[in-house]
Amino acid sequence: MQAVLDKAIEAYRRQYFLQKANDAYAALRKNAEAWQEEVKEREAWDITLGDGLRRDD
């Protein structure tokens, strides 16, 4: 019984987290100026993907 409750609580926690993240992004997109800042920040970080460094596998 405890294992079932643990799984249910964890599933709820994940669902709640993702819903809050989705809500936050939806609110951000409604603010055009804030959304543009977000897009610019992502573009700035995108250049780090091409830094030529190898992955440590």
Phi and psi restraints in degrees (range 20) as a CNS / XPLOR table:
assign (resid 1 and name C) (resid 2 and name N)
       (resid 2 and name CA) (resid 2 and name C) 1.0 -62.6 20.0 2
assign (resid 2 and name N) (resid 2 and name CA)
       (resid 2 and name C) (resid 3 and name N) 1.0 -39.6 20.0 2
assign (resid 2 and name C) (resid 3 and name N)
       (resid 3 and name CA) (resid 3 and name C) 1.0 -63.6 20.0 2
assign (resid 3 and name N) (resid 3 and name CA)
       (resid 3 and name C) (resid 4 and name N) 1.0 -39.9 20.0 2
assign (resid 3 and name C) (resid 4 and name N)
       (resid 4 and name CA) (resid 4 and name C) 1.0 -63.9 20.0 2
assign (resid 4 and name N) (resid 4 and name CA)
       (resid 4 and name C) (resid 5 and name N) 1.0 -44.4 20.0 2
assign (resid 4 and name C) (resid 5 and name N)
       (resid 5 and name CA) (resid 5 and name C) 1.0 -63.4 20.0 2
assign (resid 5 and name N) (resid 5 and name CA)
       (resid 5 and name C) (resid 6 and name N) 1.0 -42.1 20.0 2
assign (resid 5 and name C) (resid 6 and name N)
       (resid 6 and name CA) (resid 6 and name C) 1.0 -59.7 20.0 2
assign (resid 6 and name N) (resid 6 and name CA)
       (resid 6 and name C) (resid 7 and name N) 1.0 -43.7 20.0 2
assign (resid 6 and name C) (resid 7 and name N)
       (resid 7 and name CA) (resid 7 and name C) 1.0 -65.9 20.0 2
assign (resid 7 and name N) (resid 7 and name CA)
       (resid 7 and name C) (resid 8 and name N) 1.0 -41.0 20.0 2
assign (resid 7 and name C) (resid 8 and name N)
       (resid 8 and name CA) (resid 8 and name C) 1.0 -65.4 20.0 2
assign (resid 8 and name N) (resid 8 and name CA)
       (resid 8 and name C) (resid 9 and name N) 1.0 -41.9 20.0 2
assign (resid 8 and name C) (resid 9 and name N)
       (resid 9 and name CA) (resid 9 and name C) 1.0 -65.8 20.0 2
assign (resid 9 and name N) (resid 9 and name CA)
       (resid 9 and name C) (resid 10 and name N) 1.0 -42.3 20.0 2
assign (resid 9 and name C) (resid 10 and name N)
       (resid 10 and name CA) (resid 10 and name C) 1.0 -64.2 20.0 2
assign (resid 10 and name N) (resid 10 and name CA)
       (resid 10 and name C) (resid 11 and name N) 1.0 -41.5 20.0 2
assign (resid 10 and name C) (resid 11 and name N)
       (resid 11 and name CA) (resid 11 and name C) 1.0 -62.7 20.0 2
assign (resid 11 and name N) (resid 11 and name CA)
       (resid 11 and name C) (resid 12 and name N) 1.0 -42.2 20.0 2
assign (resid 11 and name C) (resid 12 and name N)
       (resid 12 and name CA) (resid 12 and name C) 1.0 -64.5 20.0 2
assign (resid 12 and name N) (resid 12 and name CA)
       (resid 12 and name C) (resid 13 and name N) 1.0 -43.5 20.0 2
assign (resid 12 and name C) (resid 13 and name N)
       (resid 13 and name CA) (resid 13 and name C) 1.0 -58.8 20.0 2
assign (resid 13 and name N) (resid 13 and name CA)
       (resid 13 and name C) (resid 14 and name N) 1.0 -44.4 20.0 2
assign (resid 13 and name C) (resid 14 and name N)
       (resid 14 and name CA) (resid 14 and name C) 1.0 -65.5 20.0 2
assign (resid 14 and name N) (resid 14 and name CA)
       (resid 14 and name C) (resid 15 and name N) 1.0 -43.9 20.0 2
assign (resid 14 and name C) (resid 15 and name N)
       (resid 15 and name CA) (resid 15 and name C) 1.0 -62.4 20.0 2
assign (resid 15 and name N) (resid 15 and name CA)
       (resid 15 and name C) (resid 16 and name N) 1.0 -43.1 20.0 2
assign (resid 15 and name C) (resid 16 and name N)
       (resid 16 and name CA) (resid 16 and name C) 1.0 -62.7 20.0 2
assign (resid 16 and name N) (resid 16 and name CA)
       (resid 16 and name C) (resid 17 and name N) 1.0 -44.8 20.0 2
assign (resid 16 and name C) (resid 17 and name N)
       (resid 17 and name CA) (resid 17 and name C) 1.0 -59.3 20.0 2
assign (resid 17 and name N) (resid 17 and name CA)
       (resid 17 and name C) (resid 18 and name N) 1.0 -48.2 20.0 2
assign (resid 17 and name C) (resid 18 and name N)
       (resid 18 and name CA) (resid 18 and name C) 1.0 -65.9 20.0 2
assign (resid 18 and name N) (resid 18 and name CA)
       (resid 18 and name C) (resid 19 and name N) 1.0 -37.1 20.0 2
assign (resid 18 and name C) (resid 19 and name N)
       (resid 19 and name CA) (resid 19 and name C) 1.0 -64.9 20.0 2
assign (resid 19 and name N) (resid 19 and name CA)
       (resid 19 and name C) (resid 20 and name N) 1.0 -42.5 20.0 2
assign (resid 19 and name C) (resid 20 and name N)
       (resid 20 and name CA) (resid 20 and name C) 1.0 -64.8 20.0 2
assign (resid 20 and name N) (resid 20 and name CA)
       (resid 20 and name C) (resid 21 and name N) 1.0 -39.4 20.0 2
assign (resid 20 and name C) (resid 21 and name N)
       (resid 21 and name CA) (resid 21 and name C) 1.0 -64.4 20.0 2
assign (resid 21 and name N) (resid 21 and name CA)
       (resid 21 and name C) (resid 22 and name N) 1.0 -43.5 20.0 2
assign (resid 21 and name C) (resid 22 and name N)
       (resid 22 and name CA) (resid 22 and name C) 1.0 -62.3 20.0 2
assign (resid 22 and name N) (resid 22 and name CA)
       (resid 22 and name C) (resid 23 and name N) 1.0 -41.7 20.0 2
assign (resid 22 and name C) (resid 23 and name N)
       (resid 23 and name CA) (resid 23 and name C) 1.0 -62.6 20.0 2
assign (resid 23 and name N) (resid 23 and name CA)
       (resid 23 and name C) (resid 24 and name N) 1.0 -41.3 20.0 2
assign (resid 23 and name C) (resid 24 and name N)
       (resid 24 and name CA) (resid 24 and name C) 1.0 -65.2 20.0 2
assign (resid 24 and name N) (resid 24 and name CA)
       (resid 24 and name C) (resid 25 and name N) 1.0 -42.3 20.0 2
assign (resid 24 and name C) (resid 25 and name N)
       (resid 25 and name CA) (resid 25 and name C) 1.0 -67.3 20.0 2
assign (resid 25 and name N) (resid 25 and name CA)
       (resid 25 and name C) (resid 26 and name N) 1.0 -36.9 20.0 2
assign (resid 25 and name C) (resid 26 and name N)
       (resid 26 and name CA) (resid 26 and name C) 1.0 -63.4 20.0 2
assign (resid 26 and name N) (resid 26 and name CA)
       (resid 26 and name C) (resid 27 and name N) 1.0 -41.7 20.0 2
assign (resid 26 and name C) (resid 27 and name N)
       (resid 27 and name CA) (resid 27 and name C) 1.0 -66.4 20.0 2
assign (resid 27 and name N) (resid 27 and name CA)
       (resid 27 and name C) (resid 28 and name N) 1.0 -39.7 20.0 2
assign (resid 27 and name C) (resid 28 and name N)
       (resid 28 and name CA) (resid 28 and name C) 1.0 -62.7 20.0 2
assign (resid 28 and name N) (resid 28 and name CA)
       (resid 28 and name C) (resid 29 and name N) 1.0 -41.8 20.0 2
assign (resid 28 and name C) (resid 29 and name N)
       (resid 29 and name CA) (resid 29 and name C) 1.0 -66.6 20.0 2
assign (resid 29 and name N) (resid 29 and name CA)
       (resid 29 and name C) (resid 30 and name N) 1.0 -25.0 20.0 2
assign (resid 29 and name C) (resid 30 and name N)
       (resid 30 and name CA) (resid 30 and name C) 1.0 -72.3 20.0 2
assign (resid 30 and name N) (resid 30 and name CA)
       (resid 30 and name C) (resid 31 and name N) 1.0 -21.1 20.0 2
assign (resid 30 and name C) (resid 31 and name N)
       (resid 31 and name CA) (resid 31 and name C) 1.0 -99.0 20.0 2
assign (resid 31 and name N) (resid 31 and name CA)
       (resid 31 and name C) (resid 32 and name N) 1.0 101.1 20.0 2
assign (resid 31 and name C) (resid 32 and name N)
       (resid 32 and name CA) (resid 32 and name C) 1.0 -58.3 20.0 2
assign (resid 32 and name N) (resid 32 and name CA)
       (resid 32 and name C) (resid 33 and name N) 1.0 -42.2 20.0 2
assign (resid 32 and name C) (resid 33 and name N)
       (resid 33 and name CA) (resid 33 and name C) 1.0 -66.0 20.0 2
assign (resid 33 and name N) (resid 33 and name CA)
       (resid 33 and name C) (resid 34 and name N) 1.0 -45.4 20.0 2
assign (resid 33 and name C) (resid 34 and name N)
       (resid 34 and name CA) (resid 34 and name C) 1.0 -65.6 20.0 2
assign (resid 34 and name N) (resid 34 and name CA)
       (resid 34 and name C) (resid 35 and name N) 1.0 -36.9 20.0 2
assign (resid 34 and name C) (resid 35 and name N)
       (resid 35 and name CA) (resid 35 and name C) 1.0 -66.1 20.0 2
assign (resid 35 and name N) (resid 35 and name CA)
       (resid 35 and name C) (resid 36 and name N) 1.0 -40.2 20.0 2
assign (resid 35 and name C) (resid 36 and name N)
       (resid 36 and name CA) (resid 36 and name C) 1.0 -62.1 20.0 2
assign (resid 36 and name N) (resid 36 and name CA)
       (resid 36 and name C) (resid 37 and name N) 1.0 -39.4 20.0 2
assign (resid 36 and name C) (resid 37 and name N)
       (resid 37 and name CA) (resid 37 and name C) 1.0 -61.9 20.0 2
assign (resid 37 and name N) (resid 37 and name CA)
       (resid 37 and name C) (resid 38 and name N) 1.0 -40.9 20.0 2
assign (resid 37 and name C) (resid 38 and name N)
       (resid 38 and name CA) (resid 38 and name C) 1.0 -61.7 20.0 2
assign (resid 38 and name N) (resid 38 and name CA)
       (resid 38 and name C) (resid 39 and name N) 1.0 -45.2 20.0 2
assign (resid 38 and name C) (resid 39 and name N)
       (resid 39 and name CA) (resid 39 and name C) 1.0 -62.8 20.0 2
assign (resid 39 and name N) (resid 39 and name CA)
       (resid 39 and name C) (resid 40 and name N) 1.0 -43.5 20.0 2
assign (resid 39 and name C) (resid 40 and name N)
       (resid 40 and name CA) (resid 40 and name C) 1.0 -62.2 20.0 2
assign (resid 40 and name N) (resid 40 and name CA)
       (resid 40 and name C) (resid 41 and name N) 1.0 -40.5 20.0 2
assign (resid 40 and name C) (resid 41 and name N)
       (resid 41 and name CA) (resid 41 and name C) 1.0 -64.8 20.0 2
assign (resid 41 and name N) (resid 41 and name CA)
       (resid 41 and name C) (resid 42 and name N) 1.0 -42.1 20.0 2
assign (resid 41 and name C) (resid 42 and name N)
       (resid 42 and name CA) (resid 42 and name C) 1.0 -61.5 20.0 2
assign (resid 42 and name N) (resid 42 and name CA)
       (resid 42 and name C) (resid 43 and name N) 1.0 -42.4 20.0 2
assign (resid 42 and name C) (resid 43 and name N)
       (resid 43 and name CA) (resid 43 and name C) 1.0 -62.3 20.0 2
assign (resid 43 and name N) (resid 43 and name CA)
       (resid 43 and name C) (resid 44 and name N) 1.0 -39.3 20.0 2
assign (resid 43 and name C) (resid 44 and name N)
       (resid 44 and name CA) (resid 44 and name C) 1.0 -63.9 20.0 2
assign (resid 44 and name N) (resid 44 and name CA)
       (resid 44 and name C) (resid 45 and name N) 1.0 -39.6 20.0 2
assign (resid 44 and name C) (resid 45 and name N)
       (resid 45 and name CA) (resid 45 and name C) 1.0 -75.0 20.0 2
assign (resid 45 and name N) (resid 45 and name CA)
       (resid 45 and name C) (resid 46 and name N) 1.0 -26.4 20.0 2
assign (resid 45 and name C) (resid 46 and name N)
       (resid 46 and name CA) (resid 46 and name C) 1.0 -59.3 20.0 2
assign (resid 46 and name N) (resid 46 and name CA)
       (resid 46 and name C) (resid 47 and name N) 1.0 -31.3 20.0 2
assign (resid 46 and name C) (resid 47 and name N)
       (resid 47 and name CA) (resid 47 and name C) 1.0 -68.0 20.0 2
assign (resid 47 and name N) (resid 47 and name CA)
       (resid 47 and name C) (resid 48 and name N) 1.0 -19.2 20.0 2
assign (resid 47 and name C) (resid 48 and name N)
       (resid 48 and name CA) (resid 48 and name C) 1.0 -70.0 20.0 2
assign (resid 48 and name N) (resid 48 and name CA)
       (resid 48 and name C) (resid 49 and name N) 1.0 -19.2 20.0 2
assign (resid 48 and name C) (resid 49 and name N)
       (resid 49 and name CA) (resid 49 and name C) 1.0 -69.9 20.0 2
assign (resid 49 and name N) (resid 49 and name CA)
       (resid 49 and name C) (resid 50 and name N) 1.0 -25.2 20.0 2
assign (resid 49 and name C) (resid 50 and name N)
       (resid 50 and name CA) (resid 50 and name C) 1.0 -103.0 20.0 2
assign (resid 50 and name N) (resid 50 and name CA)
       (resid 50 and name C) (resid 51 and name N) 1.0 35.9 20.0 2
assign (resid 50 and name C) (resid 51 and name N)
       (resid 51 and name CA) (resid 51 and name C) 1.0 -79.5 20.0 2
assign (resid 51 and name N) (resid 51 and name CA)
       (resid 51 and name C) (resid 52 and name N) 1.0 -4.6 20.0 2
assign (resid 51 and name C) (resid 52 and name N)
       (resid 52 and name CA) (resid 52 and name C) 1.0 80.5 20.0 2
assign (resid 52 and name N) (resid 52 and name CA)
       (resid 52 and name C) (resid 53 and name N) 1.0 0.5 20.0 2
assign (resid 52 and name C) (resid 53 and name N)
       (resid 53 and name CA) (resid 53 and name C) 1.0 -81.8 20.0 2
assign (resid 53 and name N) (resid 53 and name CA)
       (resid 53 and name C) (resid 54 and name N) 1.0 146.9 20.0 2
assign (resid 53 and name C) (resid 54 and name N)
       (resid 54 and name CA) (resid 54 and name C) 1.0 -84.6 20.0 2
assign (resid 54 and name N) (resid 54 and name CA)
       (resid 54 and name C) (resid 55 and name N) 1.0 153.1 20.0 2
assign (resid 54 and name C) (resid 55 and name N)
       (resid 55 and name CA) (resid 55 and name C) 1.0 -77.2 20.0 2
assign (resid 55 and name N) (resid 55 and name CA)
       (resid 55 and name C) (resid 56 and name N) 1.0 147.1 20.0 2
assign (resid 55 and name C) (resid 56 and name N)
       (resid 56 and name CA) (resid 56 and name C) 1.0 -92.3 20.0 2
assign (resid 56 and name N) (resid 56 and name CA)
       (resid 56 and name C) (resid 57 and name N) 1.0 87.9 20.0 2
